[in-house]
Each structure stands twice: as structure tokens, then as C-alpha cells.
Amino acid sequence: MSEKYLSALLPVYSVEQVRQAEITAVKDSDISLFNLVERAASAAFEQLQSLELPTQSVLILAGHGNNGADAYTTAAMLIKAGWSVCLQASVAPRPSEELLQAIVKFEQSGGRSSPFNINEITQANVIVDGLLGTGVNGELNDELVSIINAVNNSAAWVLSLDVPSGIEPNTGMAKQVAIAADMTLSFGAIKQGLLTSQARHFCGALILADIGLTPFLPKSYLKKLVSKDLPKVFKPRRRDSHKGKSGKVTVIGGDKGMSGAVRLASEASLRSGAGLVTVVSRPEHQLVICATRPELMFWGCELVDMEVYLKLGWADVLVIGPGLGMADWGYNLLKAVDLADKPCVIDADALNLLSQFPLTGKSWVLTPHPGEAARLLGVSIAEIEQDRFNAVRRLHTKYGGVIVLKGAGTLIYDGEKCIVAPVGNPGLASGGFGDVLSGIIGALMAQGYDNMQAACLAVVIHGDAADLAAKEGERGMLASDLMPYIHQLVNQI
């Protein structure tokens, strides 16, 4: 994967950056804030017109801010197009100029608003959510909670304007409740929180609506990673290739009773194209590992001796952590990996050991899930999930290297660029899938991709393989189910 590929990814922004772009657009051009409202409403109108909805009867919920202005203006356009529109709103205590203009436009089209009605909301077929947008501030009041619960309890198809009401757009966290949309139109730019954390559940299909802000947005360090360009990444191998040129990986782990984790990571390395993979594990695990995957080499380790250092020195890349355990055996192997000074992937129990004996590295990739990240930073899991973007920056500051903060909307950060990858599905929420990801990363590093490129590419391959495996169902999906799909994806040429 080239640097050109990374630079071409979709930029993602904070709410503050988008608001500043709006201010700059108004200041430096002939665009007014209400022009931006009209463009947002036009995008929503066109989206609704293009969908094969069961009815052209729509309930629109309008809030007090400019998200409400978007809702009123969308309603006016729908009325002119012949839709049956019911708009519910409460009286705004201090309406903005844009909201007042939108209300006038709505009334001029023949529209009349009515108070919020829970019964009508629960019986609606199509709902447009214009309650809050990016204007989430503090806890939601009782009326909003009731309205949002009614939307979620209905059988309606739901479009959220800009942000599902109740979602914090910078972090993706939900308030007490949030609207579970079928589609979200993000106006002007993708808001960073919509790609990660709880927003992954509430956004539905996330679509960028261009309203003319692009020339006024700053350069973003944060980008969205998708899989559509994978065929551009992998090149055909040379006809004179051999296993020695395809990368050598040593996977270290599997303390007593934990052979499965190291077995999954090592096979994932093979399936991702590594030419040679050696497993360093407890001697009693040799039979179960090599009998089921004879292409793997094996070295039994009771003590960290010179033979172990030779196996570490042989490899291009080391992967340590799957099934490593927290005893002296695992700790001594982690110290050996640190002394070997090789590019490496640190996962699972190696991360838990690292939290107790902190080190800083430049040539490693750390792959914590939220629980491991919490231990690495000495905080609660809730604090990690409250702001995943801040958490990944803190992890890099403390430990260096490339950080892969796994979860709903995985974040990959190298100190300069942050990539968010909204890939995969809930079927990944069982044991072994993290071991597979670490094996993929190690294999790609061994094949010549730099650490950031390998981490980004591996996250997409892992997520896409999970989506292919989930066609048989998410419940009961196994980590080993990903192997044939990994093989398929790394051969998209």
C-alpha cells in the first residue's frame, strides 16, 4: 500500500473544524448560512426522492437549532414535490435567523407545524430526524428522551440529518438514548465520531452530502479507510519469487493450555502471504499446532535460551502475545523480543505485561482492544470508550509506534496520521479474532509494507473477511472461519 493510497482516503473532521469552515465560507464568499441550510435540505430532499420508500408520507421532527432549520427547509421542498408532510416541533426559545427563515419558507409552501405527538411518532412510516444534529450539549431533557424512544419503538424508516439525535459527533458516544437511523446524511464533511464507538450502531448507512464546504475545510490528519481500493494495493508476485522473498515471521505465545491463540495468529500470517512462519511456544503444543497446519515450523520453548534468540533473529517480523500468559515464561519472552530489536506486533497478554513493565518503541505495532487499552493507560474502559480519539493519542504518547485501537470503528495512529476504519461486524466479538488480526499485520510487515500501511491494510482485510464469513450468520462465527477469505482478499489483483 503506497503513501499515495493513504493520502487519497476520505478526510474526516471534528465539529469545530466544520463550523469554522462554515464561518470562513460565509466570510470569504457570497454564501450565507441560510444558503448552507438550503443546500443541506436539498441533499436530504434528493436522497428521499431517490429512495424506493413505501410511501410519500413523511413525519419530520424539527429541533430549535440549525438542524431544525434543515428539517423545516426539507419539509418545504417535499411539500412542493407533492409529499404528504407532517412536521412536529416545539417553540424555539431563541430561534436563530436561519431557523426563522426556514419556518417562513415552510409556511409559504403551505406547511403547518404541530406539537410533538408520541402516538403519531410511533405510527409513522417514514421519519426525518432534525432534532439535534451536532447541537448535543449536556444530558437530554425528558421530552427529547420520550421522542427518541418513540422513534426507536416505531417501525418507521428513519433519515437523520447530519447526526443521529443523541450522538456526540466528535466521539460517537450516545447520550441516555439516541435515534437509531437507517441512514445519516453528514453535511459538508464526515464528522469523526460517526465512524466509531456507539455511532456505528445508530448511524445506519452513512452518506456524505456535499454542500460546498470542501474549499474551506483544513487539511485533516484524520481519514476514513475503506476497502474499495484493495485491488490497487496488491501487485502480482514476480514469476521468480520464492518463499525467502515473501517474508519470515516468528509468532511467540501459547503458554500452557493456550495453544489455540498462537495457532490462529500463525495461520493468519501464512494466509496473508508470509513465506515462512515459525511458532515459538510450549513444547507440548507442537503436535496440535503442526498436525493441523503442517506448513508451520515450530520451536518448543521451556526457557529463553540461545536457540530462542536464534529464532527471533531469523525472522523479519515478530508477533508476540497470543496466549502468552502473564507468568514468568511470557514475561521473559517479551524481554527477549525487546532485546531482539526487530519490527514486531504486540498483542493480547504481551500488552497486559507491557502495562506492568512499560517500554517505548518505534518499530512496533500495538493492537489493544478497549480493555487492554485501559490497562495500558491505567484508566477505566469507560474512559477509553468515552473518547477513543483521545485514547489512541495517549497510547502513542506513552508507548510510541503504531497504535491499533480495536473496536467498533478501529483507529490506527502513528503520531501524525489517524485512520478510522469502520469495518467488520458484531460476529468479531468472540475469542481469537484479535489473534488473527495480529498475524495478518505481521505478515504484511514482513512482505515490505511499513508499519502504518500494514496495520491499515490488515484491519480492512480482517473486517472484510469477517463480513464474508458472516454471510452464514454472525452468531457462532469462529476466528478460523476467516482464513479462506483472508486468502481470497490478499489475492485481489
N, C-alpha and C positions, 0 to 999 in steps of 0.2 A: 504494500500500500504506500503510495507516494505521498509526499507532503502536499502536493497539488490536490490530491484527493481530500485530505483533511481540510485544506483551506476552502474547498468548494462546498463544504457542508452547510446546512441551513443555519444561519445565525439566530440566536435566542437572546432575549433581553429581559432585564428587570422592569418592573412597572415604572420606576423612576426614570429609566432611560427612555421609555416610550413617551412618558408625559413631557419630558424635556424636548423630545423630537416634535411633539405637537406644538409646544411653545415656539420652538425655532421655526417650524413651518409657517405658523401664523405671522411671526415677526419678519421673516425673510422672504415671504412670497405673498401672493394675493389670496391665499387660502384663509378662510375664517374657521373658527372652532365649529360653527354650525355646518360649514361645508364638510368637515370631517364626519360629523354626525350623519349627514345625508349620504356620504359615501359608505359609511358602515351600514346604514339602513338599506341602501341599495344592494350591498353584498348579501345581506340577510334575505331581502326580498327575492333576489335572483336564485339564491340557494333553495328557498322554499318553492319557488316556481319550478325548479328543475327536478325536484324530488317526486317520486310516484307515491304521494301520500293518499290515504284512503278517502280524504275529504278536503274541501277548500274552506272548511270552517275552523277557525283558529281562536284560541284564547291567549291573549297577550298580557303578561304581568309586568307592570312598569313600576320602577322604583323612583326615588327622589333625585338621583344624580344624573350624570350624562348617559349612564346606561339606560335610565328611564327615557331620556331623550331619544336614544337609538330605538327603543321599543315603540314610542309614540310615532316616530317617523316611519318605521317599518309598517306599523298599522295603517298609516295614511296611504302608503303605496299599495298595500294589499287591498284596501277598500276600493281604490281606483281601478284595480285589476279585477274586481268582481268577487273578491273573497268575502265570506261572512266573518266579521271580526267582532269579538268581544274583548274590550280592553278593561282590565281591572287595575285600580291604583288607589292610593290614599293621597290626601292633600299634602303637598310638599311644604314644609315649614319655611324654607328659604330657597325657592327654586332658582336655579341658575338661568342665565339669559338663554342658553341653548335649550334648556328644558321648556321654558316659556315659549320659545319659537316653535318647538316641536309640538307642544299642545295646541297652539294656534293652527298649525298645518294640519294636525289631526282633525280638529273641529271643522276646519274649512272643507275637508274631504267628506264631511258628513258623519264623522265618528263621534261617539259619546262614551265617556268613561263611566264606570260604576265601581263601588267599593269592592274590596276583596270578598269573595264568597267561597268558603271552603267546599260546600256541596257542589258548586259549579266546577270548581277546580278538579275535584276527584272524578267528575263525569266527563271531562274534556277528552277529545280525541287527539288534538294537536295543541301543544303549548309552546309559546315563546317566552323564555325566561330573560327578562330585562330588569330584574330586581336590584342587583348589587354590582355586577361586573367586578371591576378592580377596587370598588369602594368598600371593601370589607374593613371594618375598624372596630375592634373590641368584640364582645360577645353579641350574638344576635338577640334581638328582643323577642318576646313571646309571640307576637303577631307573625314575624318572619319565620320563626320555627314552625308555627302551625301551617303557614302557607307552603313552606318547603316540604314538610311531611305530607301534605295533601297532594302535592305534585308527585312525590315519590310513591304514594299509595294509589295513584291513578294508573290507568292503562294507556295513558297518552304517549305519543311520540313527542320528544322534547328537544327543542333547539335552545341552547344557551348563547346569549350574545356576549362575546368577549371572554367571559369566565363563568363557569357554573356558580350560581349564587351560593355563598358559604365557603368557597375555596379561597385560601390565601394565595394570591397569584405569584408571589415570589418564592414560596416554599412548597406549595402543593398540599399543605395540610388543610383539613376541613375544620370548620368551627363545630358547634354542637351537632349541626346537621348540614348537609349540602345537597343541592339538586343533582340527581343522577341523570345527566343528559344523554340523549342518543347521539347528539352532535354538538360541538362547540365551535363557533366561529371566532377566532382570535384576530382582532382588528389591528392592522398596521404592522404587527410583529408577533411572533410566538412568545408568550410570557413564560419565563423559565420554569415556574412551578407547575405548569400544566403538563409537564413531561415526566414528573417524578412523584414519589410518595403517594398519598391518598388520591391525588388528582387523576392518577391512572385509572382509577375505578369510576370517577364521576364525570370525566370529560366525554366519554364516548368517542366518536370519530372527531379528531382534532383537525380543523382546516384553517389555513392562513387566509385571511381576506385582505388583499392589498388595498389600502385607502390613500396611498400616495406619500407615506412617511419614509420610505426607504432612503431617499437622498438626505434625510435629516437625522437618520439614526447613526450613532457612533460605531466604530469598529468594535465588534463583540469578541471577547475572549471565550465565550460560551457558544457551543454549536450543537445542533441535533444530528445524531448519527442514524442513518437508515441503511437498508440492505440492498437497495436497487442498483447500486454501483459495484456490487461484489464481482460481477463478471469482468469489470475493468481492472480489478486488483490482481487476480491470479493470471499469470502468464504460463504458456505451455513450457514444460521442462525440456531442457536440451536432450537431444536423442542420445548423447554420450554421457548422460547423468549416471551416477552410481550412488549407493547408499551413503558413502562417506561424504558426499557433497550435499546431502539433504538434511544434515543437522543431527547432532548427537545430544540426547537428553538423558540425564540421570534423575530419576524420581525417588525421593527419600521419604520413608514413612512406614506406617503399618507396624505399630507396636503390638504386643500380644493381643490376639483376638480382633485386630482391626486391619486385616489384610484387604478387605474389600475396597477401602478408600484409595489405597495406593495402586491397587489393580485397575480401578476406574481411571485414575489420572494417567497412568502409563499407557493404557489402551487408547485413551483420547489423544495422547501425543502421537501414537502411531497412525491413528485415523486422520490426524491433521497434517500428515505428511513428513513427520520426522523420519530420518533414515534408520536410526538406531536408537533404541531406548533400553536403558539398564535400570532395574529396580534394586534399590538398597533397602532391605527390610529384615525382619527377624528370620532366622534360618528355617523355622518351622513353616513359614509361609511359601516356601519355594514350590511345593507341589501344587497348591491351589492356584498360584499365580501362573506358573509355566504350563501346567496341564491344560488350563482353559485358554491360554493365549501363548502358544509356544514361540511366537515371534519375539517375545520379550526375553531379554537377558536378565540374570538375577545374581545378586551377591548377598549372601547371608551375613548379617552383622550382629554380633553379640557385644563387641567392644569397638570403639572407634580407634582403629589401628592404621598402619601404613597402607594396607590394602584398600581400606575405605577411602583414604586420601587419593589413592591412585584412581579409583572410580570417579571421584569428584573431579580430578584433574583431566580425566579422559573426555569429559562432557564439554559441549559448547555452552549448555544451559543447565542449571539445576532447578528442580522443583521440589520444595520441601514443605511438609505439613500434613498431607492427607493421612489420617490415622496415626500421627506421630506420637500422640500421648503427651502427658505433662511430667513424666518421670525423668530420671537422670539420663536414661537412654536417649530420649528425644532431645533433651537439652544439650547433650554432648554432640549430637549430630548437627544441631543448629549452630553450635560454636564452630564445628568443622566447616560448615558451609560458609560461615562468615570469614574464616581464615582462608578458604579456597579462593576468595575474591573473584568469583565468577558471576556473570549475569544470572539472576535467579528469580523464581517466583515463590513468594512466601504466602502460605495459605493455612487455614484451619488451625491445628494446635501449634504450629510454628508461630502464628500470630499471637496466640494466647501466651506462649513463652516470651515472645517479644515484648508483650505488655508488662511482664515482670522484670525483664532484663533489657531495657530499651537500647536500641542501636540506631544509627542513622546510615543510610546507604544511598548511593546514586544509581547503581546499576540493577536495582531490584524492582519488582512489581509486587505490591501488596494487594491482596484481594479480600478484604474483610466484608462480612455481612454486618448488619447493624449491631448485633450482639458483640461481635469481635471488635468492631469499631469503638463501641462503648468502653470495652476493657482497655483498648489501646489508649484512649484519651482519659480514662478514669472518670467517666460520666455515666449517666443512665441511658438506656436505649431510647427512652422518650426524648431526651435532649438531642440525640443523633437524628431522630426522625423529624424533630421539630424544625430543623433547618439542615438538610442534607448538604447543601452547597457550602455552608459554613463548616460543617463537619469534615468534608473532604479536604478543604483548605487547611484546617487544623492538623489533620493527619499528615499531610505533606510537610507542613512546617516542622512537625515533631520527628518524622521518620524519613523524609526525603523520598526519592524515587518516583515511581508512577503509582498512584492510588486508584484502585478499582473498588468503589463503594457499591457493593451489590444491593439489589432490591428492586422495587417497582420503579423503573427509570434509573438504571445503573449510571453512576457518574464515574468518569475517568479523568484524572487530573495529574498534570506533570509539573505544576508550579507556574505554568504560563497559559496553557490551554485547558479548558474544561469541556469535555464532551459528554452530553447526556444521551443515553441510548434507551429509548422506551420500547424495548423488545421483550420477547418471551411471553409467558402466560403463567397462571397460578399452578399449573402442573409441576413447575420447577420447585415448588415448596415441599420438597421431601429430601431425604438424605442422599448424598452422593453427587448431586448436580454441581455443587461448588468444586468438587474434586475434578470433575470433567472439564470445567472451565479452566482450572489451573493447568491441566495437561495440554489444552489447546494453546493457551498463551505460551507455555514453554516451547512447544513445537514450532510455533510461528517465529519466536525469537531465535530459535536455533537455525531457522531457514533464512535468516538475514533481515527480518523486519526489526526496526528499532523498537524499544520497549513500549512506547506510546502507540505506535502503529499496531504492534502485535496485540496489545491489550484491547484497543478499539475493535480491531477485526475479529478477535476471538469472542468478544461479547456479542457481536452481531451473529456470528456463526452459531454460537451457543443458543441464542434466543431463537434464531430461525429454525435450528434443528429441533428445538422444543416445540415450536409451532407445527412443524411437520409431524412430529411424533404425536402431538395432541389431537390429530385428526381421528385417532382411535379413542379419544377421551382424555381429559386432564386428570381425572381421579385415577389413581393407580398407575400413572405413568412412572417409569423407572429411569434412573440415570443411564443405565446401559441401553435403553431404547434409543438414545440419541446417536449411538455410534454409526449406524449406516447412513444417517442423514448428515453427520459431520463429513463423512467420506464424500457424499454427494455434493455438499456445498463447497468444499475446497477444490472441487473439480469443475466449478462454473467458469469456463474459459470462453 
